Amino acid sequence: MFRSSHTARAALRVVATLTLATLAACADQLPQTHGGTGAQRSVTDPFDPNTPPDSTGQAGCSYSGVPAFIEINTSNLTDLTVTKPSPTTVRATVKDAAFCPDVNDVSKVQWSVASSPTDAATFSVPAGSPSSVVTVIGARPGSAVLRASSGNASATFVVNIHAARIVITPATLAIGVGQAQTISYQAFDHTGAQMFPNSFENRAWIFSSDKTSVLTVDGSGILHGLANGIAHVTATMAAGSATATVTVGDPNGVESVTISPVNPTMPAESTLQLSAVVRKVGGAVITGRPITWTSSEPNLVFVDSNGLLTSNARYPGFLSTAVIRATVDGVVGSTTVTVQIGGGCNDCGV
């Protein structure tokens, strides 16, 4: 009885071992799911080692001929210059629903501009290359959305296109305070040809001033002089720009007045001497110009004609401030003086 039971268990172990081995051998012949998409394909066919691998499909599978997806490789593509062909090509990889790549370029690829204006770029297929490989040539500056499509599949990518050169004429100029003047600005392509006149779509140009207290510039490139000084105006289109230097007003006129010390604190019933540095256009210090000193709160802080402050004690027990101004030829410099007044007086005269 014992031997019969032992023999039966051994037979079962043999059968189980054969069954597991058979299942393992057959597992390689079962279709496998790719990428969790539900699409299945056989991977039992031998792979071609000469087929380049791709990011989502596995090399060597058989392309069905029906485009479902497109991947675009733009890893080496840089910003474009108008009329200058891109230094590197762009490749589109067409894949079917099982993510098998069209390595033999069975499906033709069409290239187009998906954004407005639709003539922002053109495409050129290099000699001997399939339609999936193109060289991009920028035609208009800006940011363009480009599309590759094949059948119902498509993909897009963005490229920046800029002029080869932006020029402001003249590079240095002068205007008076209160005057307006239009600058001349041009854009040139890779061949050196002027791309369009001043009137071309001002929305494509961006103008700026680095010192808006001296000079402003509107969206049409018109300069407005506000005060003596030197400012730089920049005209930008896409990634290209140029800068001009503008002198506003009298070159020997006062540009700035700076008071020192800056924002001082002084005790009540004390004095403090202020000084003012006057600079002309360009930053050079000038002397001998009359300075007019004023205080916003003369009852708290009085300033004489030489910039000497005298603080009073009208408001005991808290901090009080006054703005002191020094004016030279209409140009104003200012500083804020804080008067520290102690409390506890019995008769403050209020």
SULHUZI-V381596 format. One record per residue. RES is the residue in one letter. SS is DSSP state (H for helix, E for strand, L for the rest). PHI is phi in radians with two decimals (999 if undefined). OMEGA is omega in whole degrees, -180 to 180 (999 if undefined). Layout:
res=RES ss=SS phi=PHI omega=OMEGA
res=RES ss=SS phi=PHI omega=OMEGA
This chain:
res=M ss=L phi=999 omega=180
res=F ss=H phi=-1.15 omega=-179
res=R ss=H phi=-1.18 omega=-180
res=S ss=H phi=-1.13 omega=179
res=S ss=H phi=-1.13 omega=180
res=H ss=H phi=-1.13 omega=179
res=T ss=H phi=-1.14 omega=180
res=A ss=H phi=-1.11 omega=180
res=R ss=H phi=-1.14 omega=178
res=A ss=H phi=-1.11 omega=179
res=A ss=H phi=-1.12 omega=179
res=L ss=H phi=-1.10 omega=179
res=R ss=H phi=-1.09 omega=179
res=V ss=H phi=-1.13 omega=-180
res=V ss=H phi=-1.09 omega=-180
res=A ss=H phi=-1.12 omega=179
res=T ss=H phi=-1.11 omega=179
res=L ss=H phi=-1.12 omega=-179
res=T ss=H phi=-1.15 omega=179
res=L ss=H phi=-1.12 omega=179
res=A ss=H phi=-1.11 omega=180
res=T ss=H phi=-1.13 omega=180
res=L ss=H phi=-1.10 omega=179
res=A ss=H phi=-1.10 omega=-180
res=A ss=H phi=-1.20 omega=-178
res=C ss=H phi=-1.39 omega=-177
res=A ss=H phi=-1.05 omega=-180
res=D ss=L phi=-1.16 omega=-179
res=Q ss=L phi=-1.62 omega=-179
res=L ss=L phi=-1.41 omega=175
res=P ss=L phi=-1.12 omega=-178
res=Q ss=E phi=-2.02 omega=179
res=T ss=E phi=-1.43 omega=-177
res=H ss=L phi=-1.90 omega=170
res=G ss=L phi=1.20 omega=178
res=G ss=L phi=1.22 omega=-177
res=T ss=L phi=-1.59 omega=-176
res=G ss=L phi=1.65 omega=177
res=A ss=L phi=-1.30 omega=-179
res=Q ss=E phi=-2.06 omega=177
res=R ss=E phi=-2.61 omega=177
res=S ss=L phi=-1.46 omega=177
res=V ss=L phi=-2.00 omega=-178
res=T ss=L phi=-1.49 omega=178
res=D ss=L phi=-1.19 omega=179
res=P ss=L phi=-1.15 omega=180
res=F ss=L phi=-1.48 omega=175
res=D ss=L phi=-1.54 omega=-177
res=P ss=L phi=-1.17 omega=-180
res=N ss=L phi=-1.50 omega=179
res=T ss=L phi=-1.41 omega=-179
res=P ss=L phi=-1.17 omega=177
res=P ss=L phi=-1.21 omega=178
res=D ss=L phi=-2.27 omega=-168
res=S ss=L phi=-1.37 omega=-177
res=T ss=L phi=-2.12 omega=179
res=G ss=L phi=-1.71 omega=179
res=Q ss=L phi=-1.87 omega=-175
res=A ss=L phi=-1.08 omega=172
res=G ss=L phi=1.62 omega=179
res=C ss=L phi=-1.33 omega=-172
res=S ss=L phi=-1.59 omega=179
res=Y ss=L phi=-1.28 omega=-175
res=S ss=L phi=-1.35 omega=-177
res=G ss=L phi=1.65 omega=-180
res=V ss=L phi=-1.98 omega=-178
res=P ss=L phi=-1.16 omega=176
res=A ss=L phi=-2.22 omega=-179
res=F ss=E phi=-2.42 omega=174
res=I ss=E phi=-2.36 omega=172
res=E ss=E phi=-1.93 omega=-179
res=I ss=E phi=-2.03 omega=178
res=N ss=E phi=-1.73 omega=179
res=T ss=L phi=-2.11 omega=-172
res=S ss=L phi=-1.06 omega=-178
res=N ss=L phi=-1.83 omega=-177
res=L ss=L phi=-1.42 omega=179
res=T ss=L phi=-1.89 omega=175
res=D ss=L phi=-1.01 omega=-178
res=L ss=E phi=-1.79 omega=173
res=T ss=E phi=-1.90 omega=-176
res=V ss=L phi=-0.95 omega=179
res=T ss=L phi=1.24 omega=178
res=K ss=L phi=-1.78 omega=-180
res=P ss=E phi=-1.03 omega=179
res=S ss=L phi=-1.07 omega=-177
res=P ss=L phi=-1.21 omega=179
res=T ss=L phi=-2.21 omega=180
res=T ss=L phi=-1.56 omega=176
res=V ss=E phi=-1.99 omega=-179
res=R ss=E phi=-2.10 omega=174
res=A ss=E phi=-1.86 omega=177
res=T ss=E phi=-1.86 omega=179
res=V ss=E phi=-1.52 omega=179
res=K ss=E phi=-2.30 omega=177
res=D ss=L phi=-1.56 omega=-176
res=A ss=L phi=-1.14 omega=177
res=A ss=L phi=-1.62 omega=179
res=F ss=L phi=1.19 omega=176
res=C ss=L phi=-1.39 omega=-177
res=P ss=E phi=-1.33 omega=177
res=D ss=L phi=-1.47 omega=-174
res=V ss=L phi=-1.27 omega=-180
res=N ss=L phi=-1.74 omega=178
res=D ss=L phi=0.94 omega=178
res=V ss=L phi=-1.21 omega=-178
res=S ss=L phi=-1.57 omega=-179
res=K ss=L phi=-1.32 omega=180
res=V ss=L phi=-1.94 omega=175
res=Q ss=E phi=-1.86 omega=-178
res=W ss=E phi=-2.03 omega=-179
res=S ss=E phi=-2.72 omega=175
res=V ss=E phi=-1.70 omega=-175
res=A ss=L phi=-1.58 omega=-178
res=S ss=L phi=-1.91 omega=178
res=S ss=L phi=-1.77 omega=1
res=P ss=L phi=-1.37 omega=-175
res=T ss=L phi=-1.33 omega=177
res=D ss=L phi=-1.78 omega=-178
res=A ss=L phi=-1.21 omega=-179
res=A ss=E phi=-2.66 omega=173
res=T ss=E phi=-2.19 omega=-175
res=F ss=E phi=-2.26 omega=179
res=S ss=E phi=-2.36 omega=178
res=V ss=L phi=-1.52 omega=180
res=P ss=L phi=-1.04 omega=-180
res=A ss=L phi=-0.98 omega=178
res=G ss=L phi=1.46 omega=-179
res=S ss=L phi=-1.73 omega=175
res=P ss=L phi=-1.31 omega=-178
res=S ss=L phi=-1.18 omega=-179
res=S ss=L phi=-1.38 omega=-180
res=V ss=E phi=-2.04 omega=-179
res=V ss=E phi=-2.42 omega=168
res=T ss=E phi=-1.85 omega=-178
res=V ss=E phi=-1.68 omega=179
res=I ss=E phi=-2.15 omega=179
res=G ss=E phi=-1.27 omega=-180
res=A ss=L phi=-2.04 omega=-180
res=R ss=L phi=-2.42 omega=-178
res=P ss=L phi=-1.22 omega=179
res=G ss=E phi=2.42 omega=177
res=S ss=E phi=-1.89 omega=-175
res=A ss=E phi=-2.07 omega=174
res=V ss=E phi=-1.71 omega=-179
res=L ss=E phi=-1.87 omega=-175
res=R ss=E phi=-2.23 omega=169
res=A ss=E phi=-1.99 omega=-178
res=S ss=E phi=-2.44 omega=177
res=S ss=E phi=-2.66 omega=-174
res=G ss=L phi=1.07 omega=179
res=N ss=L phi=-1.62 omega=-179
res=A ss=E phi=-1.70 omega=178
res=S ss=E phi=-2.74 omega=176
res=A ss=E phi=-2.66 omega=-178
res=T ss=E phi=-2.22 omega=173
res=F ss=E phi=-2.63 omega=-175
res=V ss=E phi=-1.95 omega=177
res=V ss=E phi=-2.35 omega=177
res=N ss=E phi=-1.69 omega=-178
res=I ss=E phi=-2.15 omega=-180
res=H ss=E phi=-2.37 omega=178
res=A ss=L phi=-1.22 omega=178
res=A ss=L phi=-1.25 omega=-176
res=R ss=E phi=-2.73 omega=174
res=I ss=E phi=-2.00 omega=-177
res=V ss=E phi=-2.30 omega=170
res=I ss=E phi=-1.90 omega=-179
res=T ss=E phi=-2.14 omega=-8
res=P ss=L phi=-1.36 omega=-179
res=A ss=L phi=-1.31 omega=174
res=T ss=E phi=-2.32 omega=180
res=L ss=E phi=-2.69 omega=-179
res=A ss=E phi=-2.33 omega=174
res=I ss=E phi=-2.39 omega=-179
res=G ss=L phi=-1.51 omega=174
res=V ss=L phi=-1.15 omega=-178
res=G ss=L phi=1.50 omega=-180
res=Q ss=L phi=-1.70 omega=176
res=A ss=E phi=-2.20 omega=180
res=Q ss=E phi=-2.65 omega=179
res=T ss=E phi=-1.64 omega=177
res=I ss=L phi=-1.54 omega=177
res=S ss=E phi=-1.79 omega=-177
res=Y ss=E phi=-2.33 omega=-179
res=Q ss=E phi=-2.36 omega=175
res=A ss=E phi=-2.12 omega=-178
res=F ss=E phi=-2.17 omega=-180
res=D ss=L phi=-1.56 omega=-176
res=H ss=L phi=-1.09 omega=-179
res=T ss=L phi=-1.47 omega=-177
res=G ss=L phi=1.64 omega=180
res=A ss=L phi=-1.40 omega=177
res=Q ss=E phi=-1.19 omega=-173
res=M ss=E phi=-1.40 omega=-180
res=F ss=E phi=-2.89 omega=-177
res=P ss=L phi=-1.34 omega=-180
res=N ss=L phi=-0.95 omega=-173
res=S ss=L phi=-1.32 omega=-176
res=F ss=L phi=-1.15 omega=170
res=E ss=L phi=0.46 omega=-179
res=N ss=H phi=-0.99 omega=178
res=R ss=H phi=-1.11 omega=-180
res=A ss=H phi=-1.40 omega=-179
res=W ss=L phi=-1.78 omega=174
res=I ss=E phi=-2.18 omega=-179
res=F ss=E phi=-2.01 omega=-180
res=S ss=E phi=-2.61 omega=176
res=S ss=E phi=-2.12 omega=-179
res=D ss=L phi=-1.49 omega=179
res=K ss=L phi=-2.54 omega=-173
res=T ss=L phi=-1.24 omega=175
res=S ss=L phi=-1.31 omega=-180
res=V ss=L phi=-1.80 omega=-173
res=L ss=E phi=-2.59 omega=172
res=T ss=E phi=-2.10 omega=178
res=V ss=E phi=-2.43 omega=-178
res=D ss=L phi=-1.60 omega=-176
res=G ss=L phi=-1.18 omega=177
res=S ss=L phi=-1.76 omega=179
res=G ss=L phi=1.47 omega=179
res=I ss=E phi=-1.56 omega=-179
res=L ss=E phi=-1.53 omega=177
res=H ss=E phi=-2.30 omega=179
res=G ss=E phi=-1.39 omega=-177
res=L ss=L phi=-1.95 omega=-176
res=A ss=L phi=-2.74 omega=178
res=N ss=L phi=-0.99 omega=178
res=G ss=E phi=2.72 omega=178
res=I ss=E phi=-2.10 omega=179
res=A ss=E phi=-2.31 omega=177
res=H ss=E phi=-2.03 omega=179
res=V ss=E phi=-1.89 omega=-177
res=T ss=E phi=-2.11 omega=174
res=A ss=E phi=-1.91 omega=-175
res=T ss=E phi=-2.22 omega=170
res=M ss=E phi=-2.33 omega=-175
res=A ss=L phi=0.91 omega=-177
res=A ss=L phi=-1.63 omega=-179
res=G ss=E phi=-1.76 omega=180
res=S ss=E phi=-2.69 omega=175
res=A ss=E phi=-2.55 omega=-176
res=T ss=E phi=-2.26 omega=176
res=A ss=E phi=-2.11 omega=179
res=T ss=E phi=-1.74 omega=-176
res=V ss=E phi=-2.10 omega=173
res=T ss=E phi=-1.70 omega=-178
res=V ss=E phi=-1.89 omega=176
res=G ss=L phi=1.37 omega=-177
res=D ss=L phi=-1.28 omega=179
res=P ss=L phi=-1.04 omega=178
res=N ss=L phi=-1.74 omega=-179
res=G ss=L phi=-1.34 omega=-180
res=V ss=E phi=-1.34 omega=177
res=E ss=E phi=-1.80 omega=-177
res=S ss=E phi=-2.62 omega=174
res=V ss=E phi=-2.26 omega=-178
res=T ss=E phi=-2.10 omega=-179
res=I ss=E phi=-1.72 omega=173
res=S ss=E phi=-2.35 omega=-4
res=P ss=L phi=-1.17 omega=-177
res=V ss=L phi=-1.51 omega=176
res=N ss=L phi=0.81 omega=-177
res=P ss=L phi=-1.37 omega=171
res=T ss=E phi=-2.05 omega=-179
res=M ss=E phi=-2.37 omega=178
res=P ss=E phi=-1.22 omega=174
res=A ss=L phi=-1.18 omega=177
res=E ss=L phi=0.95 omega=177
res=S ss=L phi=-2.41 omega=179
res=T ss=E phi=-2.16 omega=178
res=L ss=E phi=-2.63 omega=-180
res=Q ss=E phi=-1.60 omega=174
res=L ss=L phi=-1.79 omega=174
res=S ss=E phi=-2.33 omega=-180
res=A ss=E phi=-2.26 omega=176
res=V ss=E phi=-1.84 omega=-178
res=V ss=E phi=-1.88 omega=179
res=R ss=E phi=-2.13 omega=177
res=K ss=E phi=-1.60 omega=179
res=V ss=L phi=-1.01 omega=-177
res=G ss=L phi=1.78 omega=173
res=G ss=L phi=1.78 omega=-179
res=A ss=L phi=-1.22 omega=179
res=V ss=E phi=-1.32 omega=177
res=I ss=E phi=-2.11 omega=-179
res=T ss=L phi=-2.19 omega=176
res=G ss=L phi=1.52 omega=179
res=R ss=L phi=-1.46 omega=179
res=P ss=L phi=-1.15 omega=-179
res=I ss=L phi=-2.02 omega=176
res=T ss=E phi=-1.80 omega=-179
res=W ss=E phi=-1.79 omega=177
res=T ss=E phi=-2.45 omega=178
res=S ss=E phi=-2.17 omega=178
res=S ss=L phi=-1.30 omega=179
res=E ss=L phi=-2.32 omega=-176
res=P ss=L phi=-1.12 omega=177
res=N ss=L phi=-1.31 omega=177
res=L ss=L phi=-1.65 omega=179
res=V ss=E phi=-2.30 omega=178
res=F ss=E phi=-1.70 omega=177
res=V ss=E phi=-2.16 omega=-180
res=D ss=L phi=-1.59 omega=-174
res=S ss=L phi=-1.20 omega=179
res=N ss=L phi=-1.82 omega=179
res=G ss=L phi=1.50 omega=179
res=L ss=E phi=-1.52 omega=-180
res=L ss=E phi=-1.61 omega=172
res=T ss=E phi=-2.30 omega=-179
res=S ss=E phi=-1.64 omega=178
res=N ss=L phi=-1.90 omega=-178
res=A ss=L phi=-2.22 omega=-178
res=R ss=L phi=-1.41 omega=-172
res=Y ss=L phi=-2.08 omega=-175
res=P ss=L phi=-1.28 omega=167
res=G ss=L phi=1.56 omega=178
res=F ss=L phi=-2.72 omega=180
res=L ss=E phi=-1.42 omega=175
res=S ss=E phi=-2.27 omega=-176
res=T ss=E phi=-2.26 omega=175
res=A ss=E phi=-2.52 omega=178
res=V ss=E phi=-1.70 omega=179
res=I ss=E phi=-1.81 omega=-178
res=R ss=E phi=-2.11 omega=173
res=A ss=E phi=-2.13 omega=-175
res=T ss=E phi=-2.05 omega=177
res=V ss=E phi=-2.31 omega=180
res=D ss=L phi=0.88 omega=177
res=G ss=L phi=1.49 omega=178
res=V ss=E phi=-1.64 omega=-172
res=V ss=E phi=-1.97 omega=168
res=G ss=E phi=-2.02 omega=-177
res=S ss=E phi=-2.53 omega=174
res=T ss=E phi=-2.62 omega=-180
res=T ss=E phi=-1.84 omega=-179
res=V ss=E phi=-1.82 omega=177
res=T ss=E phi=-1.83 omega=179
res=V ss=E phi=-1.83 omega=178
res=Q ss=E phi=-1.55 omega=-177
res=I ss=L phi=-2.01 omega=179
res=G ss=L phi=-1.39 omega=179
res=G ss=L phi=-1.63 omega=173
res=G ss=L phi=1.68 omega=180
res=C ss=L phi=-1.36 omega=-180
res=N ss=L phi=-1.51 omega=-179
res=D ss=L phi=-2.40 omega=-175
res=C ss=L phi=-1.67 omega=177
res=G ss=L phi=1.29 omega=180
res=V ss=L phi=-1.78 omega=999
